[in-house]
Amino acid sequence: KIPISFKVHWTVPLEEVLQPVMAHNCLLVVAMLAAPVSAFVQTGAHQVWRSAYRIHTAAAVQDTWQSWLFMSGNCVDANVPWTSCLLVGLGLSYTVTSSQKHRRKRVIQAAGTNNLNLYRFIMKGAEQCSLHEVASKEVSTLCGLAALGTEALNHRKVYTISQLAHWKFYRICRGLVALEGAKEKSDNEDAEMNVNRALDKEWETKPLAEILEAPLSALQGLTPEDDQLFGKCRVKTIRQLGNWKFARWAEAI
């Protein structure tokens, strides 16, 4: 047995041999890098942005893909380094991925604009409810009202936010506060407008400035007990009840 040895002499540079292989196999690398991020987006979200961004995304991918085909053809001819082909593939992957991220961001923003955030007005458990549902909830749902305010309102059979918004004593006080800017003419004996039905008799002839500083018991239907209950909530005058933030929140809701 005679040992035989072979020697292989490369006449073609290794780079030229690998370029066609890299050019054809780079498509597989691009496919792996451009894994669809949209698979992680909720199904309903696709319907929101699909028609809006289809043209823009298709144009971006088409331009990059045409560049890829051009570079791939040149790589086969060994006129362009294979690293350029890889960079083009990475560019296609980045284009698809960034476009999908942009669309997901817009979907989230669009969804956020359809929700009215009232976290500063209502308790945490009611933040996800509709306005109609919030209006029918108890007054204790208003953030910060606490037990003292709830007790004072329940004493007057005001149990829900809707009832607080339409509570006649608050509406009277709010109207008086709004009329404060009107100038009074004490020498006008022909004036017939008054709020006698809203006030006790001893306050009927008082000027508006004094009426606003009167206690709540000056209103017909409220008693000194109401003065004590609302006083614990720092509502001691007609002006303060007319500007009471919880009643204003309820009215807005």
Salt bridges, closest charged atoms under 4 A:
GLU180 OE1 - ARG239 NH1 2.84
GLU213 OE2 - ARG239 NE 2.74
GLU225 OE1 - HIS155 NE2 3.78
ASP226 OD1 - HIS155 NE2 3.84
ASP226 OD2 - ARG156 NH2 2.69
GLU251 OE2 - ARG174 NH1 1.74
